[in-house]
Structure formats: structure tokens, C-alpha cells
């Protein structure tokens, strides 16, 4: 598994040469959210569809 710095460098290097800072930041943001989601699943911190529906309805 890559460390965080290597993952960021690889993600940015795949962007086109005319990519903006915003493009880079968004790419890193998405990768972070995916990694956090995978960690949540691995640690059992998920909701069932019914639990999510109840949570949304309580807003």
C-alpha cells in the first residue's frame, strides 16, 4: 500500500499539464473521501439503508 505522500504525487501526476490548483485539490479531496469511506467500512462504521432513511427523516 502506498503512503499518503506517494498517493498524492501519483494522483497529481496523472492530471493534464494544464491542470489548475483547484483540479489538484479536488482530486486529493476525492481520494481522501474514498479512503475515509473504505476505512469506515473496514471498521464497521456504516449504516443500513433503513438507518439512513430514519436519520434523514429526522432532519
ABEGO torsion letter per residue (X at the ends): XBBAAAAAAAAAAABBAABBAAAAAAAAAAAAAAAAAAAAAAAGBBBBAAAAAAAAAAX
